[in-house]
Amino acid sequence: MFDRIALKVTKPVVDAMAKRIHQAGYNADQVTLVAFGLGMVAAALIALGHSQLAILPLLAGRLLDGLDGAVARLTAPTDRGAYLDITLDFLFYAAVPLAFATVDPVASAVLLAAFIGTGTSFLAYAIMAEKRGEKSDVYPSKSFYYLGGLTEGAETVACFTAMCLWPQHFAALAYFYATLCCVTTATRLLAGWKNFR
């Protein structure tokens, strides 16, 4: 929901940082891998009961995840890079709720199931849109059709941060966010049903 606004507001800063990363000799795939590594460090810290310490690598990893596409656009974006980026993003988004299973396994499972709904509806829509030659006017710089929703990247990172700050409220946050994810899944299913006649 807020990704579109966040991308517009942060674009000048992201582009400037991407230029510096590129000038330092790093490529987009390297940025993607470091972002994923930081996300896995955050997940490990959460699983070990150090959720507040996980905030820094979690946010740093998401910052780098926002930079890899900008770095790629300074040269030539590749299908391999786009594939790596989205795959590792989804693995990160699964790792955090899984790490919180040490706090509440049922809430963790519910949130993971909700993420499967948002992830599959997102990717399935992208596949069908690509097959039909459709392009997103809202996210034109994305390497594939990016269908937004109530729960996107910015909201998910905010939720993860809240969970890390207040792990004692993980279950309530997980059930609340899972409900929002179900709304996102439903709206995407409706969009697909309507648009792919």
C-alpha positions as CSV (number, residue, x, y, z in Angstrom):
1,M,0.0,0.0,0.0
2,F,2.8,2.4,0.9
3,D,5.5,1.1,-1.5
4,R,4.5,3.4,-4.3
5,I,4.8,6.5,-2.0
6,A,8.0,5.2,-0.4
7,L,9.6,4.7,-3.8
8,K,8.8,8.2,-5.0
9,V,10.0,9.8,-1.8
10,T,13.2,7.8,-1.5
11,K,14.1,7.7,-5.2
12,P,16.7,10.5,-5.2
13,V,18.5,9.1,-2.2
14,V,18.3,5.5,-3.5
15,D,19.7,6.6,-6.9
16,A,22.6,8.5,-5.3
17,M,23.5,5.5,-3.0
18,A,23.2,3.1,-6.0
19,K,25.6,5.3,-8.0
20,R,28.2,5.2,-5.1
21,I,27.8,1.4,-4.8
22,H,28.3,1.0,-8.6
23,Q,31.3,3.3,-8.6
24,A,32.9,1.3,-5.8
25,G,32.8,-1.7,-8.1
26,Y,29.9,-3.7,-6.8
27,N,27.1,-5.1,-8.9
28,A,23.4,-5.6,-8.3
29,D,23.7,-9.4,-7.7
30,Q,26.3,-8.8,-4.9
31,V,24.0,-6.2,-3.3
32,T,21.1,-8.7,-3.5
33,L,23.2,-11.4,-1.8
34,V,24.4,-9.2,1.0
35,A,20.8,-8.0,1.6
36,F,19.7,-11.6,1.9
37,G,22.6,-12.4,4.2
38,L,21.7,-9.6,6.5
39,G,18.1,-10.8,6.6
40,M,19.3,-14.3,7.5
41,V,21.4,-12.8,10.3
42,A,18.3,-11.0,11.6
43,A,16.3,-14.2,11.5
44,A,19.0,-16.1,13.4
45,L,19.1,-13.4,16.1
46,I,15.3,-13.6,16.4
47,A,15.4,-17.4,16.7
48,L,18.0,-17.1,19.4
49,G,15.9,-14.7,21.4
50,H,17.7,-11.4,20.5
51,S,14.9,-9.8,18.5
52,Q,15.8,-6.3,19.3
53,L,19.4,-6.8,18.1
54,A,17.9,-8.2,14.9
55,I,16.4,-4.8,13.9
56,L,19.6,-3.3,12.6
57,P,20.5,-6.2,10.2
58,L,16.9,-6.5,9.2
59,L,16.6,-2.8,8.2
60,A,20.0,-2.7,6.6
61,G,19.1,-5.7,4.6
62,R,15.9,-4.2,3.4
63,L,17.7,-1.0,2.5
64,L,20.1,-2.9,0.3
65,D,17.2,-4.8,-1.2
66,G,15.8,-1.4,-2.3
67,L,19.2,-0.6,-3.9
68,D,19.9,-3.6,-6.0
69,G,17.4,-2.7,-8.7
70,A,18.8,0.8,-8.9
71,V,22.3,-0.5,-9.2
72,A,21.2,-2.9,-12.0
73,R,19.6,0.0,-13.9
74,L,23.0,1.8,-14.0
75,T,24.3,-1.0,-16.3
76,A,21.9,-3.6,-17.7
77,P,19.3,-5.3,-15.6
78,T,19.2,-9.1,-16.2
79,D,16.5,-11.7,-15.8
80,R,18.9,-13.6,-13.6
81,G,19.2,-10.7,-11.2
82,A,15.5,-10.1,-11.1
83,Y,14.9,-13.8,-10.4
84,L,17.5,-13.9,-7.7
85,D,16.1,-10.8,-6.1
86,I,12.4,-11.9,-5.9
87,T,13.4,-15.5,-4.8
88,L,15.6,-14.3,-2.0
89,D,13.0,-11.7,-0.9
90,F,10.4,-14.4,-0.4
91,L,12.9,-16.6,1.5
92,F,13.6,-13.7,3.8
93,Y,9.9,-13.0,4.3
94,A,9.4,-16.6,5.3
95,A,12.5,-16.8,7.5
96,V,11.3,-14.1,9.9
97,P,8.0,-15.6,10.9
98,L,9.7,-19.0,11.1
99,A,12.3,-17.5,13.5
100,F,9.5,-16.3,15.7
101,A,8.2,-19.9,16.0
102,T,10.3,-20.0,19.2
103,V,7.9,-17.4,20.6
104,D,4.6,-18.8,19.4
105,P,4.6,-21.6,16.8
106,V,0.9,-21.4,16.0
107,A,0.9,-17.7,15.3
108,S,4.1,-18.2,13.2
109,A,2.4,-20.9,11.2
110,V,-0.7,-18.8,10.6
111,L,1.5,-15.9,9.4
112,L,3.5,-18.1,7.1
113,A,0.3,-19.5,5.6
114,A,-1.0,-16.0,5.0
115,F,2.3,-15.1,3.3
116,I,1.9,-18.1,1.0
117,G,-1.4,-16.5,-0.1
118,T,0.1,-13.1,-0.8
119,G,3.1,-14.6,-2.4
120,T,1.3,-17.0,-4.8
121,S,-1.3,-14.5,-5.7
122,F,1.4,-11.9,-6.4
123,L,3.6,-14.2,-8.5
124,A,0.7,-15.9,-10.4
125,Y,-0.7,-12.5,-11.4
126,A,2.8,-11.5,-12.6
127,I,3.1,-14.6,-14.7
128,M,-0.3,-14.1,-16.3
129,A,0.3,-10.4,-16.9
130,E,3.7,-11.1,-18.5
131,K,2.1,-13.8,-20.8
132,R,-0.5,-11.2,-21.9
133,G,2.2,-8.5,-22.5
134,E,0.9,-6.2,-19.8
135,K,3.0,-3.7,-18.0
136,S,2.4,-1.9,-14.7
137,D,1.9,1.8,-14.9
138,V,2.3,2.1,-11.1
139,Y,5.7,0.3,-10.9
140,P,7.2,0.8,-14.3
141,S,10.8,0.2,-13.1
142,K,10.1,-3.3,-11.9
143,S,11.4,-6.1,-14.0
144,F,8.0,-7.9,-14.0
145,Y,4.3,-6.9,-13.4
146,Y,4.1,-5.8,-9.8
147,L,0.6,-6.0,-8.4
148,G,0.3,-4.0,-5.2
149,G,-2.0,-4.6,-2.3
150,L,-2.8,-3.7,1.3
151,T,0.3,-5.6,2.5
152,E,3.5,-4.8,0.5
153,G,7.1,-4.6,1.4
154,A,7.0,-1.4,3.5
155,E,4.1,-2.7,5.6
156,T,5.8,-6.0,6.1
157,V,9.1,-4.5,7.2
158,A,7.2,-2.2,9.6
159,C,5.4,-5.2,11.0
160,F,8.6,-7.2,11.4
161,T,10.2,-4.2,13.2
162,A,7.3,-4.0,15.6
163,M,7.6,-7.7,16.3
164,C,11.3,-7.3,17.0
165,L,10.7,-4.4,19.3
166,W,7.8,-6.1,21.2
167,P,8.3,-9.9,20.9
168,Q,5.9,-10.4,23.8
169,H,3.1,-9.1,21.4
170,F,4.3,-11.3,18.5
171,A,1.1,-13.4,18.4
172,A,-1.3,-10.4,18.3
173,L,0.8,-8.7,15.6
174,A,1.1,-11.9,13.6
175,Y,-2.7,-12.6,13.7
176,F,-3.4,-9.0,12.8
177,Y,-1.0,-8.9,9.9
178,A,-2.1,-12.3,8.7
179,T,-5.7,-10.9,8.5
180,L,-4.4,-8.0,6.4
181,C,-2.5,-10.5,4.2
182,C,-5.8,-12.4,3.6
183,V,-7.4,-9.2,2.5
184,T,-4.5,-8.6,0.1
185,T,-4.8,-12.1,-1.3
186,A,-8.6,-11.7,-1.8
187,T,-8.1,-8.4,-3.7
188,R,-5.5,-10.0,-5.9
189,L,-7.6,-13.0,-6.6
190,L,-10.5,-10.7,-7.5
191,A,-8.2,-8.7,-9.8
192,G,-7.0,-11.8,-11.5
193,W,-10.6,-13.1,-11.9
194,K,-11.7,-9.8,-13.4
195,N,-8.7,-9.0,-15.6
196,F,-7.8,-12.5,-17.0
197,R,-11.1,-13.4,-18.5
